[in-house]
Amino acid sequence: MRVTRELPALAAGEVDVSFVIKAYEEVVAADTAWTEHSHPWHELLWNAHGASTAVVGSQVWCITPTLGLWMPAGQLHSASAVAGTSYRAHFFRHGTVSALPDEPVAVDITPLLRLLLDRLGEPDLPPRSRDVTEAMVLDVLRPSPRALLVQLPTSALLRPIVDAVRADPSDQRTLTGWATALGCSARTLTRAFRTETGTTFARWVASVRAQHAVHLLARGFEVDVVADAVGYRSASAFGAAFRRTTGTTPGRFRAR
């Protein structure tokens, strides 16, 4: 069963709120999709358990317990999560000042940041302690150099490739093979990928595989099983490719 939730599209600052930072947490009981919407406040999305996805235009972001996503106020986005995902959202009043940009960006959920966010959830936290903790959260928020992000091509030319690779990340077809199948030159596809994604076909495929791998790792699958599922001949080859793409190891995302 899949549940679809509809939320409104609100402009930044459209709703006046009294809080500086407000927390929300939920364990979704069924596979859940949120239709495109926006909030009047900034939002920090991360998960206590499992991996989820947020889509902003043609960008697909993966959200995990260690890598969150900053969503600015008024930014249209949709989202999805599988059953059992424990997701966290912290809402920041519009106008709150931090080091984060006015665009979606990955955020490392460090042990310190998680500790501070958890402290804000304490029901009897004194006002002075809340003020200090909120200031500390805003001080440690920083964009992450790592992002589990896939830029989706949107042209009709590349759509068959996008659909096939996202449906089966282990697909081994090369750009030359795809050119033959689509009746065009490999050079044409190379240019199209570079124009629409800002990267090469090989790196784009590696990003799709990394995102799919994170979802499997977050569900507790062993690294060698995940490696096979996303098209690598060995766990070591998968680990090397994953590090090149994400800057970290698969173990960082595996559920314990």
C-alpha positions in Angstrom: 0.0 0.0 0.0 1.2 3.5 -0.9 -0.1 6.6 0.8 -0.1 10.0 -0.8 -0.2 13.1 1.3 -1.1 16.6 -0.2 0.4 19.7 1.4 -0.1 23.4 0.4 2.5 25.5 -1.4 3.2 28.5 0.9 5.5 31.4 0.2 8.5 32.2 2.5 7.3 34.0 5.6 3.6 33.7 4.6 2.7 32.4 8.0 4.0 34.2 11.1 5.3 31.8 13.8 6.6 32.3 17.3 9.2 29.5 17.3 12.8 29.8 16.2 13.3 26.0 15.7 10.5 23.5 16.0 10.9 19.7 15.7 8.7 17.1 14.1 9.2 13.3 14.0 7.3 10.4 12.5 7.7 6.8 11.6 5.8 6.2 8.4 3.7 3.0 8.6 3.4 2.6 4.8 5.3 3.7 1.7 4.5 7.4 1.6 4.7 10.2 -1.0 4.3 13.9 -0.4 3.0 15.9 -3.4 4.9 19.0 -4.4 4.6 21.7 -1.7 6.5 24.4 0.1 6.8 25.8 3.6 6.7 29.3 5.0 9.7 28.4 7.1 13.1 26.7 6.4 13.3 23.0 7.0 16.1 20.7 7.9 15.2 17.1 6.8 17.0 14.1 8.2 16.2 10.6 9.3 16.6 8.8 12.6 16.3 5.5 10.7 16.1 4.7 7.0 16.6 6.7 3.8 14.1 8.9 2.0 14.1 11.1 -1.1 13.3 14.7 -1.8 12.8 16.0 -5.4 13.4 19.7 -6.3 12.8 20.3 -9.9 15.1 17.9 -11.8 17.2 17.3 -8.7 16.8 14.1 -6.6 18.3 14.2 -3.1 18.8 11.2 -0.8 18.3 11.8 2.9 19.8 9.6 5.6 20.6 9.6 9.4 24.0 11.1 8.7 23.3 13.3 5.7 20.4 15.7 5.9 18.9 18.3 3.5 18.3 22.0 4.0 15.1 23.1 2.3 14.7 26.9 2.2 11.4 28.5 2.9 9.2 28.8 -0.2 11.1 26.1 -2.1 8.8 23.8 -4.0 9.7 20.1 -3.4 8.1 16.6 -3.2 9.3 13.7 -1.2 8.9 10.0 -0.6 9.8 7.4 2.1 9.4 3.7 2.5 7.5 2.0 5.3 9.4 2.0 8.6 11.4 5.2 7.8 11.7 7.4 10.9 12.1 10.9 9.5 12.9 14.1 11.3 12.1 17.6 10.3 13.3 20.7 12.1 11.5 23.9 11.1 13.4 27.2 11.3 11.5 30.5 11.3 11.9 32.5 8.1 14.5 35.2 8.6 16.6 33.0 10.9 20.3 33.6 10.1 22.7 30.7 9.5 25.6 29.8 7.3 23.4 27.9 4.9 22.5 29.3 1.4 19.0 30.2 0.1 18.9 27.0 -1.9 18.7 23.3 -1.1 22.0 21.9 0.2 23.2 18.8 2.0 24.0 19.0 5.7 26.1 16.6 7.7 24.1 15.4 10.7 27.1 15.3 13.0 26.9 13.8 16.5 27.1 17.4 18.0 24.3 18.7 15.7 22.1 15.6 16.5 22.7 16.1 20.3 21.7 19.7 20.1 18.5 19.0 18.0 17.6 16.2 20.4 18.0 18.6 23.3 15.5 21.0 21.7 13.0 18.2 21.9 13.1 18.0 25.7 9.7 19.0 27.0 11.0 20.8 30.1 13.9 22.7 28.6 14.0 26.1 30.3 13.6 29.1 28.0 17.2 30.3 28.6 18.6 26.9 27.7 16.4 26.7 24.6 17.8 30.1 23.4 21.4 28.9 24.0 20.8 25.6 22.2 19.1 27.2 19.3 22.0 29.6 18.9 24.4 26.7 19.0 22.4 24.8 16.3 22.5 27.9 14.0 26.3 28.2 14.7 27.2 24.6 13.7 24.9 24.3 10.6 27.2 24.1 7.6 26.8 22.9 4.0 28.3 19.5 3.5 30.9 18.8 0.8 29.1 15.5 0.2 25.7 15.3 -1.4 23.7 12.3 -2.5 22.3 14.2 -5.4 21.3 13.1 -8.9 20.5 15.7 -11.6 17.9 14.2 -13.9 18.1 14.9 -17.6 14.8 16.0 -19.0 15.1 15.7 -22.8 13.3 13.1 -24.8 16.6 11.9 -26.1 17.9 10.9 -22.7 14.6 9.9 -21.1 15.0 6.2 -22.1 18.4 6.0 -20.5 17.3 7.8 -17.4 14.2 5.5 -17.0 16.2 2.3 -17.6 19.2 3.1 -15.3 17.0 4.4 -12.4 14.8 1.2 -12.7 17.8 -1.0 -12.8 21.1 0.6 -11.6 23.0 -2.6 -12.4 22.3 -2.0 -16.1 25.7 -2.4 -17.8 25.0 -0.7 -21.2 27.7 1.8 -22.2 27.1 5.1 -23.9 28.1 3.4 -27.2 25.5 0.7 -26.6 22.8 3.2 -25.9 23.7 5.2 -29.0 23.2 2.1 -31.1 19.9 1.4 -29.4 18.6 5.0 -29.8 19.9 5.5 -33.4 22.3 8.4 -32.7 26.0 8.9 -32.1 27.8 8.4 -28.8 29.1 11.9 -29.2 25.6 13.3 -29.3 24.7 11.5 -26.1 28.0 12.7 -24.5 27.2 16.3 -25.3 23.6 15.9 -24.1 24.6 14.4 -20.7 27.2 17.1 -20.2 24.7 19.9 -21.0 21.8 18.5 -19.0 23.6 17.2 -15.9 26.9 19.0 -15.8 28.8 15.7 -15.7 29.6 12.6 -17.8 27.4 9.6 -18.4 29.7 7.4 -16.3 29.6 9.7 -13.3 25.9 10.2 -13.6 25.4 6.4 -13.5 27.7 6.2 -10.5 25.5 8.8 -8.7 22.3 6.9 -9.5 24.0 3.7 -8.2 25.2 5.4 -5.0 21.7 6.7 -4.2 20.1 3.3 -4.8 22.9 1.7 -2.7 22.2 4.1 0.2 18.5 3.1 0.3 19.5 -0.6 0.4 22.2 0.0 3.0 19.8 1.9 5.2 17.5 -1.1 5.2 20.4 -3.3 6.5 21.5 -5.2 3.4 25.1 -6.4 3.5 27.6 -4.5 1.4 28.3 -7.4 -1.0 24.6 -7.8 -1.6 24.3 -4.1 -2.3 27.3 -4.1 -4.6 25.8 -6.8 -6.8 22.4 -5.1 -6.8 23.9 -1.9 -8.2 26.1 -3.5 -10.8 29.6 -4.0 -9.3 31.5 -7.3 -9.6 32.9 -7.1 -6.0 32.4 -5.2 -2.8 35.8 -3.6 -3.1 35.0 -2.2 -6.6 31.7 -0.9 -5.2 33.4 0.6 -2.2 36.0 2.4 -4.4 33.3 3.8 -6.8 31.1 4.8 -3.8 34.0 6.7 -2.2 34.7 8.5 -5.5 31.1 9.6 -5.8 30.2 10.4 -2.2 33.5 11.1 -0.5 32.8 8.5 2.2 32.4 4.7 2.7 29.2 2.6 2.3 29.5 1.6 5.9 28.6 5.2 6.9 25.1 4.6 5.7 24.5 1.0 6.7 21.8 0.4 9.4 23.2 -1.1 12.5 
